Amino acid sequence: MAATGTEKQGSKAFYVTTPIYYVNDAPHLGHAYTTVAGDVLTRWHRQRGEKVWYLTGTDEHGQKIMRTAEANGVTPQEWCDKLVEEAWKPLWEHLNIANDDFIRTTQKRHTDRVQEFVQDLYDKDEIYKGGYEGPYCVGCEEYKLPGDLIEAEDGTKLCAVHKKPVEILKEENYFFKLSEYGPKLLEFYEANPGFIQPESARNEVVNFVKQGLEDLSISRSTFDWGVPVPWDDKHVIYVWIDALLNYATAVGYNENPAKFDETFPANVHLIGKDILRFHAVIWPAMLMAQGLPVPGRVAANGWLMVGGEKMSKSNLTGIKPQDLTSHFGVDAYRWYFLRAIAFGQDGSFSWEDFSARYTSELANDYGNLASRVAAMVGKYFGGELPASTADGDAEKAIHEGLAKAVAAADAKIGEELDFQGGILAIFDFVKQVNGYITEQEPWKVAKDESEEGRARLATILYTAAESLRAVAVLLNPIMPETSQALWDSLGAEASLGALAAQPVQSSATWGQLPAGATVTKGAVLFPRLEEPKKD
């Protein structure tokens, strides 16, 4: 279903990316959390009438992939192909992710451009040959600084992220002159305080850069699963240099200048906080070295926690999204994590919390409102939406409440990436409409068969139905299937309409549902939950 406003032509696309995910295993809730957030953000801007480009994909090179493939008795390429086609792409389709592109770092459109980018830096004397020895985490694909390690009880040095021993690597590498970009980065951070979000992440990066940057090893020579260094085929390009460049190669770098100019740089890079330094330090430094524009924002979401541990396969907490969608439904899944967790902060997941919020907010507040309104229009007006002719102060309050909800949700979701705040603003309006119906008591007004009584009843039910029309538009980026079902039950036009206040046909413009529309009581939007099966 296309639910867009009029697309603005000739302007730069609103470009959003997720990390490209490492395909050493199937995706879990943490991966889906970031991807759903990006989908909601881009659907929101698309529904504003803006040009949008949403990119996701997979990171397929590096030592970890090579070892995982070997452990499974297949080649690295065979492993990547299997995971992408059988796990990653099907999940994004299942979750209604409307990405515009899916980049794989083993694709020629990417690898050729990576070699060109690195060759350009080498030709500019930004890269030199050297040697390195130090602790390396294969899980992070990163050399670790002393402050990045923790100590086990037996004295073994562990990666703080994966809680696994690091390896001491010594190899001849090529280095990017990252140390020279510390002052430039600090100047950029100062001039662009919103570049890194949240504030805690910004402070972490600024303090890290102030301590002084070391030059970055950008090649590996101890294994061969990667993009070959173009001037020295004994080396492959460091997987993180390879990976970061997907944000440029996917939109036409050195291949499609028109596409590149109208898309790059990203307006928002959505990432997990564990890869913050790569995106907020190394990536902008690489772009500065190449004379390319720096992204608008790097937004680091927190970790999803289960039992006090970061959700991951290595921690045995890698819950499959399908475990939840099969019970709660896809739309409720998309809604829950953005509603329950403030984006940018860590948040704990529990089945009990999901069930409670589903029942209270989705089923009781929202779903029951839709059922009641449709049922009353059917009972009192034969399913034909009546005209509103007796508006008063109560209706004015609803009109103002909608305008307030639209403005708040648009600012919080569309600009601030405060998904939780935007959803709360919408559901505050849902609560207001429920309160309006309780106060107006249309079931009692229906007993007054006078002309004035019928006009009053018609006005109450039209106001409630039109409010639901607006809620369907506002929640469409978050819960597209439910919004379409509600839209259909209200007898509205095919398009869900635009979100922002500026277009004429916007969610805040009152009176878009035409009198005489056929209102039907469809299937329950949020069915009662069944008790989960016990093993």
Salt bridges, closest charged atoms under 4 A:
ASP39 OD2 - ARG43 NE 2.77
ASP39 OD2 - ARG334 NH2 2.64
GLU50 OE1 - HIS45 ND1 2.80
GLU50 OE2 - ARG48 NH1 3.08
GLU60 OE2 - ARG104 NE 2.60
ASP81 OD1 - ARG104 NH2 2.56
GLU85 OE2 - LYS89 NZ 3.46
GLU86 OE1 - LYS82 NZ 2.94
ASP100 OD2 - ARG46 NH2 3.24
ASP101 OD2 - ARG109 NH1 2.93
ASP112 OD2 - LYS108 NZ 2.82
GLU116 OE2 - ARG113 NH2 2.84
ASP125 OD2 - LYS177 NZ 3.37
GLU142 OE1 - LYS144 NZ 3.04
ASP148 OD1 - ARG277 NH1 3.29
GLU151 OE1 - LYS157 NZ 3.00
GLU167 OE2 - ARG67 NH1 2.77
GLU171 OE2 - ARG220 NE 3.64
GLU172 OE1 - LYS129 NZ 3.41
GLU172 OE1 - HIS235 NE2 3.78
ASP232 OD2 - LYS129 NZ 3.93
ASP232 OD2 - HIS235 NE2 3.76
ASP242 OD2 - HIS61 ND1 2.62
ASP242 OD1 - HIS110 NE2 2.57
GLU255 OE1 - ARG113 NH1 3.69
GLU262 OE1 - LYS51 NZ 3.95
ASP274 OD2 - LYS310 NZ 2.95
ASP346 OD1 - LYS273 NZ 2.96
ASP353 OD2 - ARG357 NE 2.99
GLU361 OE1 - ARG339 NE 2.89
GLU361 OE2 - ARG357 NH1 3.79
ASP365 OD2 - LYS431 NZ 2.88
GLU395 OE2 - ARG456 NH2 2.72
ASP410 OD1 - ARG48 NE 3.00
GLU415 OE2 - ARG48 NH2 2.75
ASP418 OD2 - LYS412 NZ 3.80
GLU441 OE2 - LYS444 NZ 3.41
GLU466 OE2 - ARG469 NH2 2.70
